[in-house]
Amino acid sequence: MRLKKLAGALWCLMFVEFTSAGDNDLVLDYGQRALALAREPGLSELIGRTLNNLCIAFVVQKQLKLAREAVVESQHIWRALGNLPRFAEAHRYLANIHNVVGDYKQLLEETARLIELGASIGSRLDPMQGLIFSAIAYGRQGRFEKGRTASKGLERLPPPSGI
């Protein structure tokens, strides 16, 4: 129980530092310490959340191999837990890594999975980000008509609830 509280506190510090555009080195330090503590008793959900956040911090520092390893591990956790919204979040992060490294073939494959997954769980965000990343990938490949078609897909998404 003590490890869970300490790991959770470190995750909170990491998240606060991250969301306040603070020191990325602190984000990594808090995150890696939280991850080590969460691994001891096997706190899967905390491990997954920490890996998702570490992924972003690694991207900021251009440590793309570590970012990819973190997000792929988190995908395995979310899939095993059946937490599809977090699983989709990890797919968004992986799509972003493909975009950053310029691997547009992989980006298009990932966005297809993201669009399908988002639609299956009733998410508007995931298909929207998938279509945006698709338009970017097609544009970077010089396939502008396909990029325009992808961006027009945004118009076909249902409006946000409550509007």
LOLO-931030 format. One line per 2 residues: number of its first residue (from 1); their letters; for each residue y negated, x negated, z negated of C-alpha. Coordinates in pm, 1 decimal. Layout:
NUM	a	Y:X:Z  ...
***
This chain:
1	mr	0.0:0.0:0.0  -236.7:-285.5:-84.0
3	lk	-176.9:-449.7:254.7  -245.6:-119.9:430.7
5	kl	-580.8:-81.1:252.1  -680.3:-440.9:314.1
7	ag	-578.1:-427.4:681.6  -765.0:-96.4:718.2
9	al	-1076.1:-244.1:557.1  -1066.2:-542.9:792.5
11	wc	-1024.3:-307.6:1089.6  -1331.1:-113.1:970.7
13	lm	-1532.4:-435.5:944.1  -1416.9:-530.7:1294.6
15	fv	-1512.2:-188.2:1429.5  -1855.9:-189.4:1262.9
17	ef	-1928.0:-538.4:1393.3  -1804.0:-440.2:1739.5
19	ts	-1997.4:-113.6:1767.4  -2318.2:-268.4:1637.4
21	ag	-2310.6:-532.1:1913.9  -2264.2:-790.3:1644.9
23	dn	-2102.1:-1130.5:1645.7  -1796.3:-1124.4:1871.8
25	dl	-1645.6:-1418.1:1680.1  -1651.7:-1201.3:1367.3
27	vl	-1494.2:-914.4:1560.6  -1209.6:-1145.9:1661.2
29	dy	-1174.8:-1289.3:1310.5  -1163.5:-950.9:1137.8
31	gq	-937.4:-810.1:1406.7  -687.0:-1093.1:1398.6
33	ra	-673.5:-1082.7:1018.3  -629.4:-703.1:1022.1
35	la	-354.9:-738.4:1282.7  -165.2:-1000.5:1080.6
37	la	-178.7:-783.1:766.8  -82.8:-465.0:955.2
39	re	217.7:-637.5:1112.5  373.4:-726.1:773.0
41	pg	462.8:-367.5:672.9  476.5:-251.7:1039.5
43	ls	173.5:-20.3:1041.1  215.6:78.4:1406.9
45	el	-91.5:296.0:1444.7  -322.6:38.9:1284.9
47	ig	-163.2:-236.0:1493.9  -224.8:-32.4:1811.2
49	rt	-587.9:47.6:1723.3  -654.5:-314.6:1634.3
51	ln	-497.0:-440.2:1957.5  -708.9:-196.6:2162.3
53	nl	-1026.6:-325.5:1998.0  -920.3:-689.6:2020.4
55	ci	-861.8:-638.3:2391.4  -1229.1:-557.9:2442.6
57	af	-1340.1:-851.6:2226.8  -1116.1:-1086.0:2427.0
59	vv	-1266.8:-954.8:2753.6  -1616.5:-1025.4:2620.4
61	qk	-1511.1:-1386.7:2559.6  -1337.6:-1406.6:2899.2
63	ql	-1000.8:-1461.3:2729.1  -839.3:-1230.8:2980.6
65	kl	-480.0:-1341.1:2924.5  -510.5:-1255.6:2554.4
67	ar	-684.6:-927.9:2640.7  -400.6:-829.5:2871.1
69	ea	-135.2:-924.7:2615.4  -311.1:-717.6:2347.0
71	vv	-346.8:-407.7:2562.9  7.3:-422.6:2699.6
73	es	143.8:-444.6:2345.4  -74.0:-151.4:2239.4
75	qh	56.5:52.6:2534.4  413.1:-0.6:2409.1
77	iw	310.3:113.9:2061.5  126.1:426.6:2179.5
79	ra	411.9:521.1:2411.2  665.7:480.8:2128.7
81	lg	448.8:688.8:1893.4  394.1:954.1:2160.5
83	nl	16.2:921.1:2117.4  -87.2:994.0:2476.2
85	pr	-465.9:990.0:2421.8  -443.4:635.5:2279.7
87	fa	-193.5:543.2:2551.8  -451.4:657.0:2809.3
89	ea	-721.9:457.2:2628.1  -506.7:145.2:2662.9
91	hr	-467.9:220.1:3035.6  -849.0:236.9:3065.4
93	yl	-874.7:-104.8:2902.4  -609.6:-248.8:3132.4
95	an	-793.5:-105.1:3434.0  -1108.5:-276.7:3311.8
97	ih	-926.4:-610.5:3289.7  -802.7:-572.5:3649.9
99	nv	-1162.1:-497.4:3751.8  -1302.7:-800.7:3568.3
101	vg	-1051.0:-1040.3:3725.1  -1094.1:-883.3:4069.0
103	dy	-734.1:-769.8:4108.3  -818.5:-454.2:4300.1
105	kq	-463.0:-382.3:4413.1  -350.1:-368.4:4048.6
107	ll	-665.8:-177.0:3959.2  -583.5:94.4:4211.7
109	ee	-227.7:119.9:4081.6  -354.7:144.0:3724.4
111	ta	-618.2:404.4:3809.7  -354.3:623.4:3975.5
113	rl	-154.9:615.0:3648.7  -470.2:680.6:3447.4
115	ie	-572.0:981.1:3658.5  -222.6:1130.3:3635.2
117	lg	-192.4:1064.9:3261.1  -537.6:1204.9:3190.3
119	as	-464.4:1521.2:3385.8  -134.4:1567.1:3200.1
121	ig	-304.8:1558.5:2859.1  -608.9:1764.1:2959.8
123	sr	-849.9:1471.9:2939.7  -1164.6:1472.3:3148.9
125	ld	-1259.3:1114.1:3059.4  -944.6:946.2:3192.2
127	pm	-948.4:1097.2:3544.4  -1324.7:1038.2:3558.7
129	qg	-1291.3:669.6:3469.9  -992.3:638.8:3702.2
131	li	-1194.6:775.5:3993.2  -1491.3:550.3:3911.5
133	fs	-1266.7:242.1:3896.7  -1099.9:352.5:4223.6
135	ai	-1437.1:380.8:4396.1  -1530.8:33.4:4269.2
137	ay	-1200.5:-117.3:4385.3  -1224.3:36.1:4731.4
139	gr	-1586.1:-73.9:4762.5  -1503.7:-431.2:4662.5
141	qg	-1227.0:-431.7:4923.2  -1473.9:-314.5:5188.2
143	rf	-1295.1:21.9:5218.1  -1613.8:221.8:5174.7
145	ek	-1489.4:554.6:5309.5  -1200.6:552.5:5059.9
147	gr	-1452.2:462.1:4788.9  -1672.0:756.3:4885.3
149	ta	-1369.7:985.7:4881.0  -1277.0:864.8:4532.0
151	sk	-1631.1:917.7:4404.9  -1636.7:1268.7:4555.1
153	gl	-1328.9:1338.8:4341.8  -1564.8:1335.8:4044.5
155	er	-1720.4:1656.7:4176.5  -1380.9:1828.5:4162.1
157	lp	-1323.2:1755.4:3794.5  -1359.0:2054.9:3565.6
159	pp	-1687.0:2067.9:3374.0  -1684.7:1949.3:3013.1
161	sg	-1579.4:2221.2:2772.2  -1860.8:2413.9:2612.3
163	i	-2085.6:2404.6:2919.2
***
